[in-house]
Amino acid sequence: QVQLVESGGGLVQAGGSLRLSCAASGRTFSGYTMGWFRQAPGKEREFVSAINYRGSTYYADSVKGRFTISRDNAKNTVYLQMNSLKPEDTAVYYCAAGSAYCSGYGCFRTTLYDYWGQGTQVTVSS
């Protein structure tokens, strides 16, 4: 069992930055694929970014060049650095962990992930 706890959300003006953190329990963190998803009101949950155990990273086109995912296996933590934020980035952001390896678009599927955090709200004002 893996428990995920997100933090770092908040209210920021357009053009600003936030860094989300996701702390994971469990001793096999380094072997997990870690992902970030988001869900805006009235919309489906969508993929944002992922990092597999090899450190390969993947991004949705909408955030590429603005967001950076990273992981610190010593701290069992994955981060999402979000720069140049836009009002359309407003959503609840969820951290997810999957025991299966993924690459490319395979990392985008919600079904890949076994565990989910409770979410953290990110609001970007215009």
N, C-alpha and C positions, 0 to 999 in steps of 0.2 A: 504494500500500500504506500502510495506517495501522497503527501499533502503539499499543496501549493498555496502560498500566501503572497498576493501582490501588494505593492505599495508604490507611492510616488505620484499618484494621480492628483488632479487639482484643476484650478481655473487659471488660464493663461491667455494673454492677448495674442492675436494673430501675429505670426513672425517670431514668437517666443519659443522656448524650449522646455522640455520636461524629460526626466529620466525615470522610467518605470523599473521596478525591481520585482523579482519573483524568487522567493526563498522556498526551497524544496526540502522536504524531509527524506530520509532514506539514504542508504549507503551506495546505491548504484546510480546516482545522479549522472556521473560522467558518461554513462552508457546510453542515456536517454536522448532522444530528439526533443528539443524544447521549442515551443512555438508561442507566438502571440497572435491573438485574434481580437476582433472588435465587433461590437454590435451597437448600431445607432437605433434610436426609437423608430419602430415600424419597419425596420429592415432586418434582413437575415444576418446571422453571424458571418463575418468574412475574414479570410486569412490576411495577416499583416506581414509576418516575418517568421522565419524558423532558422534554427541552427542544429545541425546533427552532431553526433559524437566526434566526428572528425574535424569539426569546426567550420564546415562549409555552411555558408549562409544564403538565405533566399528571401526575396522581398516581393510584395505585391507591387505592380507597376505604379500604383497611386502613391506609394511612399518611398520608392527607390530614389536614392540620392539625398533623402531628408532624414530617414530613420536608420539607425545602426543597432543590430542585435549583437550581443556578446555574452559570454558565459565565464564564470569563475568556478571551476570544479572544486577548488579548495574550500569555497564558501557555499557550495550547493546553490548558487544563485545565477539567474539569467537576467540580463538587463535589456532594456529597449531605450536607447537614446533617441529622442524625437526633437528634431530641429525644424525651423521654418514652418511651424505649425499653422494650419489653416482651419477655418471654421468647420469645414467638412471632415476634419479629423475627430470632431466631437463624437464620443461614443464611450461605452463601457469596454474596457480593455481586459481581456482574459489571457492568463498564462495557461499553457497546456504542456503535458509531458507524455511522450509516447515511447514504448519500449522497442518499437520496430525502427530499423534504419530507413531513412528516406533520402531521396535526392530529387532535385528539380521540382516539377509540379506535384510529385508524389507527396511532398511536404505540405501541400496546400490543403489536403483533405482533412476535414474534422474527424473522420472515422479513424485516422491514423493514431489519434491521441487517446490515451487511456485515462488520464487524470486532468482535471480542470480546477483552476482557482475560482475564487468567488467574484473576482472582477474588481476593477478600480475605475472610477469615473474620470474621464478627461473631458474638459470643456474648454473650447477655444472661442473666445469672443472676437467679434470683428471690430 
